[in-house]
Amino acid sequence: MGSRQRGTGRMAGKRVIVTGSASGIGQAVVERMLQEGASVAALDVNAEGLRSWEAAVVAKRPVRTFVVDVSKRTEVEAEVGAAIAWLGGCDALINVAGITTWADPLDITEEDWDKVLDVNVKGTFLCAQVAGRTMRDQGAGSIVNVSSIATELVVPHQAHYAASKGAVRSLTKGLAVGLAPFNIRVNAVSPGPTLTPMARRELGRDPAHRERMLGRVLRGRAAEPADIAAAILFLASDEADFITGTTLYVDGGVTATR
């Protein structure tokens, strides 16, 4: 693209990279950023998922998709680098990409442990590292990572997922401290029960946990991906200029009732 897009909205002229964009929260973030005037590079390992909405959006808006496995450094350097080149820089990175598997703690395989930690933690780090270098050279930037209330209210069958999201929260603080001299803000959001394809699948495995969790939501409903995207938009925008190193709980009040 070479230059920033004109437009109106809280992200007008901003160049934004969103991982995990094929569905759920990531797709909602892409849509909201576009509505707010940003140019967006949408990344995901799921090429088919990206294609499912790409044609309807790309023809009308400044967005392009990139297929990448965020757990692989070579792919991150190549595809995030290509996204930055297409955008002409990077003002905001939104790390949404995440996975989980389902097993009792004593039955979690080393393969599943590595897979979940590699995508959720290493992937967040690698993308932040590559985009962060560009932000450093620009003299400013904002990174928003996605953690989870699973760090507070752990599902018995997802100890590795809870560990990964706890690591994301700690990584957020570490990046905020380390990148502050370069005028780069780093924050996280911690969603509660959200109607994403992954959450629907995982909550469906344990109806008792689902009912307990939803029963604690003070707002009386599960979140829509757009609810989480709104919080991410705020943290990524200049309106949150004095906020860094924190995690914003977007859980409808679930953690207030623990």
KAFENCOR-V224635 format. One record per backbone hydrogen bond with DSSP energy under -0.5 kcal/mol. CO is the residue of the C=O (numbers start at 0). NH is the residue of the N-H. If there is no record, write none. Layout:
co->[CO/CO]
nh->[NH/NH]
This chain:
co->[8/10/13/13/14/14/15/16/17/19/19/22/22/23/24/25/26/27/28/29/30/31/32/33/35/36/38/39/39/40/40/41/42/42/43/44/45/46/47/48/49/49/50/52/53/53/54/56/56/60/61/63/65/65/67/68/70/71/72/73/74/75/75/76/77/78/79/80/81/82/83/83/90/91/92/92/93/93/94/103/103/104/108/109/110/111/112/113/114/115/116/116/117/120/121/122/123/124/125/126/127/128/129/130/131/132/133/134/134/140/141/142/143/144/144/147/148/148/151/154/155/156/157/158/159/160/161/162/163/164/165/166/167/168/169/170/171/172/173/174/175/178/178/179/182/182/184/185/186/187/188/188/189/190/192/193/195/196/197/198/199/200/201/202/205/206/207/208/209/210/211/212/213/215/216/222/223/223/224/225/226/227/228/229/230/231/232/236/237/239/241/245/246/247/247/249/250/251/251/252/252/253/254]
nh->[11/13/15/38/90/91/40/93/42/22/25/25/26/27/28/29/30/31/32/33/34/35/37/36/10/12/15/41/63/17/42/65/19/20/67/46/49/50/51/52/52/53/54/56/56/57/58/59/60/62/39/41/43/67/69/71/72/75/76/77/78/79/80/80/81/82/83/84/85/86/87/88/141/16/94/143/18/95/145/106/107/107/112/113/114/115/116/117/118/119/120/121/122/124/125/126/127/128/129/130/131/132/133/134/135/136/137/138/139/184/92/186/94/146/188/150/151/152/153/157/104/102/161/162/163/164/165/166/167/168/169/170/171/172/173/174/175/176/177/178/179/181/183/182/140/184/142/244/144/247/146/190/249/148/222/195/199/200/201/202/203/204/204/205/209/210/211/212/213/214/215/215/216/217/219/194/226/227/228/229/230/231/232/233/234/235/236/239/240/242/243/187/248/189/249/191/253/217/218/255/256/256/257]
